[in-house]
């Protein structure tokens, strides 16, 4: 009796491919279910479920026919007569029909699962988990600051990529080098900003924020605490002249006059962080162009002609809209105002700033240093107070440690000084990069350094409660109401002709 020749799949290479397919398939199903029913997304679960194991599955599927082809060649060399011909498919044969139906069913199921998996992979690579947590050490400062920011509910890709396939592909291609940099420890510390290839703000920020609808002014109340014995509060009430850039909704005045609607502003920066601006060009809605040059500028006319010019947009001022590293004094002021720090602890503002601004080799060292220094200060300064206020001191230590962990990252060499924040001019030049009184045009026009351009001080108070009471005046109706003083406004006002 002739012994049946074993199938071509009976070789080491094809069996290894089959094993890869089986193992990866089981893991994909398990991790997919874990992702669907899991409480919280895990970065490495997603990368293995939708990227690593699917890649292994495809490799396994490719290895199986490769092994079969190599086995066929091996048999042909050793015993040509024993090499079976290529299989024929005869749908009249019930066995062939069954095998063909099984193959087609498996193929359709595989394509269906591949489609779902591909979409889930796309969805995962666009997720906050993928962007913020996968490269934990590298992205920890940005991810931590993002979670504490006003945009914490906005997905990373909404700002960094935006809508459309073109920028999605560009972002993934640039991400290939980032993966290489992380794997081989080639990334800089800190990550440099501004990002040169960032999509224009008109295509990202303005999907939510609509500049043409900005106008008017805003009341802002700023509360500072002095580094004195009583942590004395000081409050400034300020009217911010937000203004607008579109003549259709109001006057093109105030801070948002700079928006590229009625006016157009271009500038040249001589440093990577765009902090030194020697040349500015402004074009108004009538098409008149004015060029300003800083008095101390060393750039020559031919250099200005060749230099890359940037058109001003939202992120030239709002350059830290999300990844905000709050300076220690402001962070401590906010903690006092929110009641997370006890003002009755003498010199707490001073001591908090001192421990937060020290240099530490690591976050763990900072946690220990902050706790030790503050505890020792109050124990030495006033043992009786220390005994009475132990709970408040512990809470203060915990809050100051939280401030450090949220805004300072020694491992990545990141803190509030690393990335200039151009909103305002308190910690960095900001507005004064151009509004310094030193930029002059050929006609003698000056970009003014005038506080009243952007804001008006309404009042300043010192001492008292954390939120200083502001005296209010009674509303005076333009017409004497007499007996009608108790009626509701809507009883008379209809939005049309008056009563």
C-alpha positions in Angstrom: 0.0 0.0 0.0 1.4 3.4 -1.0 2.0 5.7 2.0 0.3 9.1 1.6 2.7 12.0 1.1 2.4 14.5 4.0 1.1 17.9 3.1 3.4 20.8 2.3 2.4 22.6 5.5 4.2 19.9 7.5 7.5 21.8 7.8 9.1 23.7 10.6 8.7 27.2 9.0 5.0 26.8 8.3 4.3 25.3 11.7 6.1 28.3 13.3 3.9 30.6 11.2 0.8 28.7 12.3 1.9 29.0 15.9 2.4 32.7 15.5 -1.1 33.1 14.0 -2.7 31.0 16.8 -1.0 32.8 19.7 -1.5 36.3 18.2 -5.2 35.6 17.4 -5.9 34.4 21.0 -4.1 37.4 22.4 -5.9 39.8 20.1 -9.3 38.4 21.1 -8.4 38.6 24.8 -7.0 42.1 24.7 -9.9 43.3 22.6 -12.4 42.1 25.1 -10.3 43.6 27.9 -10.2 46.9 26.1 -14.0 46.9 25.4 -15.0 45.9 29.0 -12.1 47.6 30.9 -12.8 50.4 33.3 -9.9 52.6 32.1 -7.8 52.6 28.9 -4.3 51.3 29.3 -1.7 52.5 26.8 0.2 49.2 26.4 -3.0 47.2 26.1 -4.0 49.2 23.1 -0.6 49.1 21.4 -0.4 45.3 21.8 -4.1 44.7 20.9 -4.2 46.8 17.8 -0.7 47.1 16.6 1.8 44.5 17.9 -0.2 41.3 17.8 -2.0 42.1 14.5 1.4 42.7 13.0 2.6 39.3 14.3 -0.6 37.7 13.0 0.1 39.0 9.5 3.7 37.9 9.6 2.5 34.4 10.7 0.0 34.3 7.8 2.8 35.2 5.4 5.3 32.7 6.9 2.9 29.7 6.3 2.9 29.8 2.4 6.6 30.8 2.4 7.4 27.6 4.4 5.2 25.6 2.0 7.0 26.9 -1.0 10.5 26.2 0.5 9.3 22.7 1.4 8.1 22.0 -2.1 11.5 23.1 -3.5 13.3 20.9 -1.0 11.2 17.9 -2.0 11.7 18.5 -5.7 15.5 18.4 -5.3 15.4 15.2 -3.1 12.7 13.2 -4.9 11.1 14.9 -7.9 8.7 12.0 -8.4 7.2 12.4 -4.9 6.3 16.1 -5.4 2.6 16.4 -5.8 1.2 18.7 -8.4 -0.4 22.0 -7.5 -3.9 21.4 -6.1 -6.9 21.7 -8.4 -10.2 23.0 -7.3 -13.2 21.0 -8.5 -16.5 22.5 -7.2 -18.3 19.4 -8.4 -16.4 17.4 -5.7 -18.3 17.8 -2.3 -15.0 17.8 -0.4 -13.6 20.6 -2.6 -16.9 22.6 -2.2 -16.7 22.2 1.6 -13.1 23.3 1.7 -13.7 26.2 -0.6 -16.7 27.3 1.5 -14.7 27.1 4.7 -11.9 29.1 3.1 -14.2 31.8 1.8 -16.0 32.0 5.2 -12.7 32.3 7.0 -11.5 34.9 4.6 -14.6 37.1 5.0 -14.5 36.7 8.8 -10.8 37.7 8.8 -11.5 40.7 6.6 -14.3 41.8 8.9 -12.2 41.4 11.9 -9.3 43.2 10.1 -11.6 46.1 9.3 -12.8 46.4 12.9 -9.2 46.1 14.2 -7.9 48.6 11.7 -10.5 51.1 12.8 -9.8 50.5 16.4 -6.0 50.9 15.7 -6.7 54.2 14.0 -8.9 55.2 16.9 -6.3 54.2 19.4 -3.5 56.1 17.7 -5.7 59.2 17.9 -6.5 58.7 21.6 -5.2 60.7 24.6 -3.9 57.5 26.1 -1.7 56.9 23.1 -0.4 60.5 22.9 0.1 61.1 26.6 0.8 57.8 28.3 2.6 55.5 25.9 5.9 57.3 26.1 5.6 57.9 29.8 8.9 59.5 30.7 9.1 61.7 27.6 5.5 62.9 27.6 5.0 63.1 31.4 5.4 66.9 31.7 3.1 67.6 28.7 0.5 65.0 29.8 0.4 66.2 33.4 0.1 69.8 32.4 -2.6 68.9 29.9 -4.7 67.2 32.6 -4.6 70.4 34.7 -5.3 72.7 31.7 -8.5 74.4 30.4 -8.3 72.0 27.4 -8.2 68.8 29.4 -11.4 67.6 27.7 -10.1 68.3 24.2 -8.2 65.4 22.5 -4.6 65.9 21.7 -5.1 65.3 18.0 -7.8 68.1 17.8 -5.0 70.6 18.2 -1.9 68.8 17.1 -3.4 67.2 14.0 -6.9 68.6 13.3 -9.4 67.3 10.8 -8.6 65.7 7.5 -6.5 62.8 6.2 -3.5 64.8 5.0 -2.4 66.1 8.4 -3.2 62.7 10.0 -0.7 61.0 7.6 1.9 63.8 8.1 1.6 63.4 11.9 2.1 59.6 11.8 5.1 59.9 9.4 6.7 62.4 11.8 5.9 60.0 14.7 8.1 57.4 13.1 11.2 59.4 14.0 9.8 60.1 17.5 9.4 56.3 18.1 13.1 55.9 17.0 14.2 58.8 19.3 12.4 57.2 22.3 13.7 53.7 21.6 17.3 54.8 21.3 17.2 57.6 23.8 17.8 60.3 21.2 15.1 62.8 22.3 16.1 66.2 23.7 15.4 67.2 27.3 13.3 69.3 27.4 11.2 68.8 24.2 11.8 72.1 22.3 9.1 74.5 21.5 7.5 76.1 19.5 6.7 73.1 17.2 7.8 74.1 13.7 5.4 71.8 11.9 2.3 72.6 14.0 -0.8 73.0 11.9 -2.0 76.7 11.5 -4.3 77.9 14.3 -6.9 78.8 11.7 -7.3 75.1 11.0 -7.3 73.8 14.6 -8.1 76.4 17.3 -10.7 78.1 15.2 -12.7 74.9 14.9 -14.0 75.8 18.4 -12.9 79.5 18.9 -14.4 81.9 16.4 -12.4 85.1 16.2 -15.0 87.0 14.2 -17.3 86.7 17.2 -14.9 88.1 19.8 -15.5 91.6 21.0 -16.0 93.7 24.2 -14.1 93.7 27.5 -13.7 91.3 30.4 -13.4 91.9 34.2 -10.4 90.1 35.7 -9.7 89.9 39.4 -6.1 89.0 40.3 -5.3 88.0 43.9 -1.7 88.0 45.1 -0.4 87.0 48.6 2.7 88.7 50.0 5.6 86.6 51.3 5.2 88.2 54.8 4.3 86.9 58.2 0.5 87.1 57.6 0.6 86.1 53.9 -1.2 89.3 53.2 -3.6 89.3 50.3 -3.7 92.0 47.6 -6.3 92.2 45.0 -6.3 93.9 41.6 -9.5 94.5 39.7 -8.7 95.0 36.0 -10.8 95.5 32.8 -9.2 93.5 30.0 -9.8 95.1 26.7 -10.3 91.9 24.7 -11.8 93.7 21.8 -12.3 92.1 18.4 -10.8 91.8 15.0 -14.0 91.8 12.9 -15.8 95.1 11.9 -19.0 93.1 11.5 -19.3 92.4 15.3 -17.8 95.6 16.8 -14.9 97.9 16.8 -11.6 96.4 15.7 -9.8 97.5 18.9 -8.2 96.0 22.0 -6.0 92.9 22.2 -7.8 91.0 19.4 -7.1 93.8 17.0 -4.1 91.6 16.1 -6.3 88.9 14.7 -5.9 88.4 10.9 -9.3 89.7 10.0 -9.3 93.5 9.5 -5.5 93.7 10.1 -2.6 91.6 9.1 0.7 91.4 11.1 4.0 89.8 10.0 7.2 89.6 12.0 10.7 88.3 12.0 12.1 86.5 15.1 15.8 86.0 15.5 15.6 83.2 18.1 14.0 79.7 18.1 11.5 80.6 20.9 10.4 83.8 19.1 11.2 86.0 22.0 13.4 88.6 20.1 11.4 90.4 17.4 13.4 93.1 15.6 11.0 93.7 12.7 7.2 94.0 12.4 5.1 94.7 9.4 1.4 95.8 9.7 -1.2 95.9 6.9 -4.5 97.5 7.7 -7.9 96.9 6.0 -7.3 99.8 3.6 -4.1 98.0 2.4 -1.7 100.5 3.9 1.6 98.8 5.0 3.8 100.1 7.8 7.1 98.5 8.8 8.6 98.9 12.2 12.3 98.2 13.2 13.6 98.0 16.7 16.1 100.8 17.5 18.7 98.3 18.8 18.2 95.9 15.8 21.4 94.7 14.2 19.7 93.1 11.2 20.5 94.7 7.9 17.9 95.5 5.1 19.2 92.6 2.9 18.9 90.2 5.9 15.3 91.3 6.5 14.5 90.7 2.9 15.8 87.1 3.1 14.7 86.2 6.6 11.7 83.9 7.0 8.6 86.0 8.0 5.8 84.6 10.2 2.2 85.8 9.9 1.0 86.4 13.4 -1.9 84.1 14.6 -3.5 82.9 17.8 -0.5 80.9 19.1 1.9 83.8 18.9 0.3 85.1 22.1 -1.7 82.0 23.3 1.4 79.8 22.9 0.8 77.8 26.0 -3.0 77.2 25.8 -2.7 73.7 27.2 0.7 72.6 28.4 0.9 75.3 31.1 3.7 75.1 33.7 2.5 77.5 36.4 5.2 79.6 38.1 5.6 78.8 41.9 4.3 82.2 43.2 1.2 82.0 41.0 0.5 78.4 41.9 0.8 79.2 45.6 -1.5 82.2 45.2 -4.1 80.0 43.5 -3.8 77.4 46.3 -4.3 80.1 49.0 -7.3 81.5 47.1 -8.9 78.0 46.8 -8.4 77.3 50.5 -5.9 74.5 50.0 -3.3 76.4 52.0 -3.8 77.8 55.5 -3.1 81.5 55.6 -2.7 81.4 59.3 0.6 79.6 59.0 3.1 82.4 59.2 5.5 83.0 56.2 3.9 80.1 54.3 4.0 81.9 51.0 7.7 82.7 51.5 8.6 79.2 52.5 6.6 77.6 49.8 8.3 79.6 47.1 11.7 78.8 48.6 11.2 75.0 48.6 9.6 75.0 45.1 12.4 77.0 43.5 15.2 74.8 44.8 17.1 72.6 42.4 16.4 68.8 42.9 17.9 65.9 41.0 14.6 64.0 40.8 10.9 64.2 41.7 11.4 61.8 44.6 14.2 64.0 46.0 11.9 67.0 45.7 9.1 65.3 47.6 11.5 64.5 50.4 13.2 67.9 50.4 9.9 69.8 50.5 8.5 67.8 53.4 11.7 68.0 55.4 12.3 71.7 54.9 8.8 72.8 55.7 8.4 70.6 58.7 11.8 71.6 60.1 11.0 75.4 59.5 7.8 75.4 61.6 9.3 73.1 64.3 12.3 75.4 64.7 10.4 78.7 64.3 7.6 78.1 66.8 7.3 74.7 68.6 4.0 75.7 70.2 2.5 76.7 66.8 3.9 73.5 65.3 2.1 71.4 68.0 -1.2 73.2 67.4 -1.0 73.3 63.6 0.4 69.9 62.8 -2.6 69.0 60.6 -2.4 72.3 58.6 1.3 71.9 58.1 0.8 68.3 56.8 -1.8 69.6 54.4 0.4 72.4 53.3 3.3 70.0 52.6 1.0 67.8 50.5 -0.4 70.7 48.5 3.1 72.1 47.8 4.3 68.7 46.7 1.3 68.5 44.4 2.2 71.9 42.9 5.7 70.6 42.3 4.6 67.4 40.7 2.2 69.3 38.4 4.6 71.9 37.2 8.2 70.7 37.6 9.9 67.7 36.1 13.6 67.4 36.9 14.0 64.2 34.9 13.0 66.0 31.7 14.5 69.3 32.8 11.1 71.1 32.6 9.7 73.8 34.8 8.0 77.2 34.5 11.1 78.8 33.0 11.6 76.2 30.2 8.8 77.4 27.9 8.1 81.2 27.7 4.4 82.1 28.1 3.5 85.0 25.9 0.1 85.8 27.4 0.6 89.1 29.3 4.1 90.2 30.3 4.5 89.2 34.0 7.1 86.4 33.8 8.2 86.8 30.2 8.4 89.7 27.7 5.1 88.6 26.0 3.4 91.7 24.7 6.6 93.7 25.2 8.4 91.7 22.4 6.8 94.3 20.1 5.1 96.8 22.4 8.3 98.0 24.0 8.3 101.6 22.7 11.4 100.8 20.7 9.9 99.6 17.4 9.8 102.7 15.1 8.7 103.1 11.5 10.3 105.3 8.8 7.4 107.8 9.3 8.2 108.0 13.1 5.3 105.8 14.2 6.0 103.8 17.4 4.5 100.6 18.7 3.5 102.0 22.0 4.4 100.6 25.4 1.1 101.8 27.0 -0.7 99.8 29.7 -4.1 101.4 28.7 -4.0 99.8 25.3 -4.9 96.4 26.7 -6.3 97.0 30.2 -7.6 99.5 32.7 -7.0 99.2 36.5 -10.4 99.6 38.2 -9.2 99.2 41.8 -6.5 97.7 44.1 -7.1 96.5 47.7 -4.7 95.2 50.3 -5.3 93.1 53.4 -8.6 91.8 54.7 -10.3 88.6 53.6 -8.9 86.5 50.8 -11.5 87.9 48.5 -11.6 91.6 49.2 -15.2 92.9 49.3 -16.0 95.3 46.5 -18.5 98.0 47.2 -21.3 98.1 44.7 -23.6 101.0 43.7 -27.4 100.9 43.4 -28.8 100.8 39.9 -30.4 104.0 38.7 -33.2 103.8 36.1 -33.0 106.5 33.5 -36.7 107.4 34.1 -38.2 107.9 37.6 -40.4 104.8 38.2 -42.3 106.0 41.2 -44.9 103.4 42.2 -43.6 101.1 39.5 -40.3 100.5 41.3 -41.4 97.0 42.4 -42.4 95.6 39.0 -40.2 93.2 37.0 -38.2 94.6 34.1 -39.9 92.3 31.6 -43.3 93.7 32.6 -42.4 96.8 30.6 -39.5 96.0 28.3 -40.5 93.9 25.3 -37.4 94.4 23.1 -39.5 96.7 20.8 -41.1 100.1 21.4 -40.8 101.2 25.0 -43.8 101.7 27.3 
